[in-house]
Structure formats: C-alpha cells, structure tokens
C-alpha cells in the first residue's frame, strides 16, 4: 500500500498539499472540540474564551480577539504546545514511531529490509538528529544528494530512500500535528540526475552457450565423483527448467507427472527468525511445466541415487538431513561457476537464459511467460535477451542480403 501511495504521489495522481491541508484542518477541529471552555462573542463584538493560566495554579485567563478565527487560532496554538508529542522530536525518533506501526503491517523479511536500509542510509548521520519540525526542504535535498553520491545509489534505490523520508514526514504531520512539510514541493525524480546508471551487459545476465557447455560437463564430472551430492543435481535441474530456486527446493515427487511438472509451491525464508517454510509460488498461481526427455532422465537419476543412499522422501531434492534449502542450491551454482572459470551467476541466470532461448526461437512472450510463471510484461522487460552469437547474426544478415540481391 505504501508503494502504491508513493507512486501516486510521485506521478501527480494525489495532491499531497490538499491531503495535508485536510489533515491539518481535522487536527485543528479536534483541538477546538476538546477545548474545555466555551468560545463566545460579547456585546462589543469581540470573541472570548478562557485558557489555563500557567502562572496561577487552578486559575484561568480570559483571552479576547476580534474574530472567531483569531480566537480559535489562539486556542489551537495553546493546546498544540501542551501535547507532549509536539515537543522536540528528531527525525530518527519519528522514523521509529512510524516503524512501530509499519512493522506490524509487513512481513518479517520486509522488517529486516527496513533495518538494513536504515543502517545503510540514515544511521549516525546528522540528518536524523535534526528536530523534524526544523528540517527544511533544503536539508532534505542536501541529504538526498549526499547519500546518493556516497552510496552510489541507482534511481530505484534513491526512490526508496525518498520514500522513507516522506513516510516519516507524513507520519509526523498526521500523528504529531507538525505544520512543517519539507517534502511538499520535492519529488523522487528530482534526484535521478545524481543517480548511478548501472548498466549490466546481457552476457552478464544470462549464461552464454560456451559457458553452458562447460557447466554441463562439470555436472557430469561431479555426479561421477560424488554421486550423492544432491545440490549439483538441483543446479542441473535449474539449467533445464529455469525454475526459481525456491520452487526447486519445494518440489515434491507427487508433483512429477508423466507429461508435466506441477509447480505450485515455493520455499520462503524468514531472515529475522532464520527459518524456512513452504508457501505458494511468487505469483500465487499454479503452473504446469512441460516434461522433456532430458528432464525425465535427470529426475530418474536423482530418484535412484536418493533411493540408494537412503535420502528418498516426499521432496525431490533431499539429502541425509532431509529437504535441501534454496540457499544451498544458490551457493552451489556459484561454486560450479568458479570451478569452470566463468563469472559467478545465480540460479536466476538459467531462468533468463531459457526464456531468451525460447524467444529467439520465435516463442511468443505469452507462451514463455506462461511456462516460467510471470507476466508477459515482466517477460519482455526483464527476461528477454539476445542469445545469438556473431556467427549466427552473420548468417541472418547473409540470408537477408542474398534475398535483397536476388530482387
């Protein structure tokens, strides 16, 4: 919900100034309604009320103004200053007030991310020690730019940083009634020009043909040398299916059918509690992955090995300790890359490689997305890369040139 609100604010879908004005008006109305003394107009036309007299215990002082608006302003000003929460609060204090509520609304992993981000962005900075009522828009701008440069932040990460600041300010205005709004005329995109453009070439995101051949050879050698090391089989399975590492770790034997594999579960972890559990897939949907001869052959090998060594249970990938976890599979692929002397890649690289191979062979984004379990837009934007080498490109151009010259 906070991400949606942030997106709406950044793109002008919500008028933040109007929302904050309404909040301030409601807070003013609340203070006036709680005022214990009457507000009345005298015969002279002036408006009056009583306020506690701080110099005389249990006494009250008469206040008089020309208009009702003026006398109400006196009342609001007085009671706002009496509320403890409106005393000096640093940005850090208000941030953790917001967090106290927010942490109850999100998962433990998100809370862990909040804590990591706070240490990365804010901890021990002068900015968080400032009284939030005295933070100016210039303070926010300077902090944003300095942090972006110090940490070499991307646009996405700088937008997240700005989100923490706006959420904290919004909390202070809504819950503590502060009038200061240093982010009213600032947007996350104002800082994009200071952000790092981290370009990652396609070959860094996928596994090219020659590297894939080296890995497949390494798999065969590892199986021969240490046949009961199950993580290697899991990595090889990833190279054939492009499944998410959590889906692989959660795969059961009863999900293996004659012509397809049912993908309906995924392993999740709670970083704060250091536990693993089985949940639904990332998009909460069930999909059916087509069975091939190579996949069937690998699964049969795994079944026989686990039966021989006494590992066989409900889970496809298990060892003497039971089901193997996703982090062990992720670690294994990095080891395989180091063994064959290529850049370290994660399991996700197999996913992007399989998708790119399908797309380059003419498979539509709709079909590819259905096989891999994500949307067509995600498929086109994040998973499709050119996997053809220069020789293949030369053949394509040569064929087109021949057709051109034959005209």
N, C-alpha and C positions, 0 to 999 in steps of 0.2 A: 504493500500500500504506500509506503514512504517513497519507493522508487517511482510509482505512478504519479504521486503528488509532485515529486521533484521534476519529473518530465513535463508535467502540465505547467508548472511554474516557469520552467526554462523556455518553453515554447509559446508562452503567452496565452495559454488556454485558461488560466486562472489569473485574475487580477489580485496580486498579493497585497497591494496597497489597500484595496477595497476590503479584503478579508481581514486585514489587520485593523482597519478602521472600525469594522463591525465588532471585532473582539474588544477593542478599547471602549467602544460605546457601551457594550454589555457590561464590562467591568465597572464603568462609571455608574451605570444604572444600579448595579449590585451594591456598590458602596453607599449610594444615596438611600437605597431602600433599607440598608442596615443601620443608617444613621439614627440614633436613639431619640433625637429631639425633633420637634416639628420645624418646618420651614414655612414662614408665613409673611404676608405683606401687611405692613402697618398703614395707618391712615395717611401717613405722609408719602405713601407710595413706595417706600423703600422695603427691601426684603430682609428678613431677620432669621436667625437661628442661634442655638447655643452650641458651644463646643466645650469640652472639659478644659478647665483652667489648670495647666501643669504646675503653676506656682502655688496654687491653693488646693490642697487635697480635698476631694469630695465637693469641690465647687465647680461652677460652670461660668463661662464667659460669653457675653452676648456679642454676636457678630452681625454687622449690618452692611448691606451692599445695595447698589441702585437697581439691579435687575435680578431676576430669579437665576439666570445663567451664571451671574457673578457669584451669588451666594452658594450655589451648588458647586462651583469651582473651588471655593474655599473649603467646603465640606469634603470634597473628593481629595483635595490636596492634603488635608489634615489626616484623614483615615488611611490614605495610601502610605503616609510616613509612619503610621503606627503599626503596620503589618510587618512582622519580623522578616518575612521572606523578601521584603522590599529593601532591606538593608543591603550593605555591600556584599555582592556575590561575584566571585571570579568566574571567568568563562569555564574553568575546569570544574568548579562546583556545580554550575548549572548543567554542564555537559553530563555529569554523572547523575544529576536529578533526572534528566531525560532518559539516560541509560537505565535507571532503576525501573522505569515503566517499560521502556522498549525491550529490554532483555526478557520480559515476561511474554512478549508477543512473537518472538522469533525462536528458531531452533538453537540448540547448544553450539552447533558449528558456526552459526552466524554470530553468536555472542563471542565465541573465540576469535572470529574475524574482527569484530569490533575492538577487542582488546589488543590484537596485533596492530590494527590500524592506529589506535590511539598512541601506542608506544612509538610507532613509526612517524606519525605526523605531528603529534602535539606534546608528548612527554618532555618536561623540563624546558619548554620554550617560554619566552617572555610573554607571548600572546595569551597563553592560558592563565597567566597570573593576573591579567588585567581585570578590573571591575567591568562586568559585562555592560553596565549602564553607560560606561565611558568609552567603550570600543566604538571607533568611528569607521566609516566606510574606507577611509584611507588605511586604517590599521588592518582591515580585512584584506585589502588589495595588496599591501606590502607583505603580509604574512603568506598569502596565496602564492605570490610570485617568488618569494624567497624559498618557500617549501618546494615548489615545482622545480626550481633550479637546483636546490640542494639534493633532492632525491631523484632528479631526472625523471619526473612523472610524465606519463602519457596523458592524452586527453581523457580517457576513461577514468584513470585514477584521480586526476585532478578534479573531475566532476564528482567523484565520490568524496573527496576531501571537502569540497564546497558544500556538499550535501550535509556533512556532519556539522558544519558551521551554521547553515541555515536552519537545520533541525534544532540546534541548541538555542539560537536566537528566537525561533518561533516558540519554543517551549517557555523561554523567559518572558516573552510578551503575553503568551496565553495564560500561563500559570502564576507568574510573579507580577504581572501587570506593569512591566517596564515600558516606558514610552520610546526608548531608543530602538531604532531599527537600522543597523549599519548595512544590511544587505538589500535594502528596498530597491535600490537602483543598480544592483550588480547581478550579473548572470554568469553561470559557469563558463559559457563560451567566450566571455571577455578575456579569459586567461589561456585560451587554446594556442595563441601565437607563441607563448612561452614554453609550451609542452614539447617533449621529445617525440620525434617521429621514428618509431622503432620498426623499420622495415625488415621483414624476415623473408628471404627468397623462398620460392616454392620448394626447392630441393631440401630446405631445412625443415619443412613441414611434413613432407612425405618421405617414403623410402624408395629410392630410385632402383631400377631393375638390377643393376650390378650389385648394389648393397643387399637387395633382397636375396639374390643368389648366394651371397656369402653367408647370410643368416640361415637360409635353408640348409646349407652344407654344415653349418655349425650345429644346428638342431640334430641332424643325423649323427654327427660325431658325439654329441653329448648323450644322446639316447643309447648309443653303443657303449660309451664309457661309464655312464651312471644311469642305467635304465629306470631306476626308481625315483629319480628326481622330478617330481610332478610339475613344478613351476615352468620348466622348459617346455613341456607339452602344452601348458596353458598359453605360453607366448606363441608357440607354433599355431595353436588353435586361433589365436587372435589374428595372425597373419592371413589365415584363410577366411575368416568371417568378418573381421572388422568390428566385432562386438566390443562394447565398453568393458573396461576391466572389472567393474562392479557386476556386470551381467555374467561375465565368465566365472567369477568367484561364486556366484549364486546359482549356477546352472546345476540342475538335478538330472539324474538318469531318466526319471519318468517324463522329462521334457524332450527326450530324444525319440523322435518318431521315424518311421521308415523314409518318409519323403521330406521331412522338415524338422526344425527345432523350434520349440515353443519358448519364446523369450518373454517372460512375464515377471521376473524378479531381478533385483539388483542388491548387491551388498552396499550398505551405508555405514559410515563410522561416526562416532561422537568423539570429537577431538578433545573435548573438555574432560570426558569421563574415560577416554581411551578404551572404548568398546566398539564392537562390530555387531551389526544386526541386518536382517534381511527385510527388504521393503519392496515396493513396486518399482518399475523401471523409471527412468528420468522423466519421461513424458506421461507416466501413469497409464500407459496403454500396453496391450499385449500385441506382439507381432510374431510372424512365423517366418523363420529364416530357412531358405531352401537347402535341402541336403544335397551334397555332391559326393562323388566317388572318393575324392581326396579327404574330405571331412569325415566321411564314414570310415575310411581306412584308419585315420588318426584316432578316432574315438574307439574303434575296436582295439587298437594297440594300447590305449590308455586303460580300457576295461580289463584286458588280460594282465597288464602289469600290476594294476591295483589288486586284482584277484590273487595274483602270485605272491605279492608282498603283504597281503592282509589289510590293504587300505580300503577295500571296496565298501562303500556305504551309499547313502542316498545322493551324495554330492559327486559330480563328475570329477572335480579336481580336489583330491584329498590325499593326505599322507598319513604317517604314523600318528600325527597329532589331530587328525580329523580334517575338516574343510580348510583349504588354504585360503588366506585372505588376499584381497586386492593389492595391498601394499607389497606383498612378497612377489606377486606377478609383475608389478611395476618395477620393482628392483631388479628382477631377473632380466627384463628386456634391456635395461641399461648395461648389465653385465655382458649380455650377448653382443651388444654393440662394441663394447670395449674389447672383447675377445677377437672380433673380426677387424678391428681398427677403423671403425666408422664413427661419425658424430653420434653422440648419445641421443636416442629417441625414446619417446614414451609409447605406451600401447595405443594411444590416440593416433599416432602416425600411421599405423596399419589401417585404421578406420578411414583416414583421409586418403590413403593410397588406394584402398579398394574402391572407394567412391570415385576417385579420379579416373581409375582404370575403366570403371563402368561407363562414366560419362564420355570418356574419349573413344569408347567403342560404340557410342550412339545411344546408350541407355538414357531415357529421359530423367529429369530431376525428380519427377513424381515417383517413378518406379524406384530409383536409387534411394530416395528419402524413405520410402515405404520399407525397403529392405533393411536400412540402417536404423530406422526408428527416430527420425526427426522431421521437421517441416521442410517443404520444398524451398522456402526462402533461406533457411539455415543451410541447406544443402548447397545452394548456389553461391551463397555469400562466404561460407567458411570451410567447405569441404571439397570444392572442385578446383583442381589444379591441372596444368598441362603436364602430362607424364611422358610425352613423346620426346625422344632424343633428337639430335640434329640430323641423324641419318634418316629417321622416319619423316622428319619435316622436309628433307631434301627430296624424298620420294614423292611426297604430296605435291610439292611445287613443280617437280619434274613432270608429273602426270598432268597437272593443270597447264603447264607450258606447252606440252605436246598437243593437248586439246586446242589450245589457243592458236598454235601454228598451223593446225590442220584445218582451221576455219577458212 
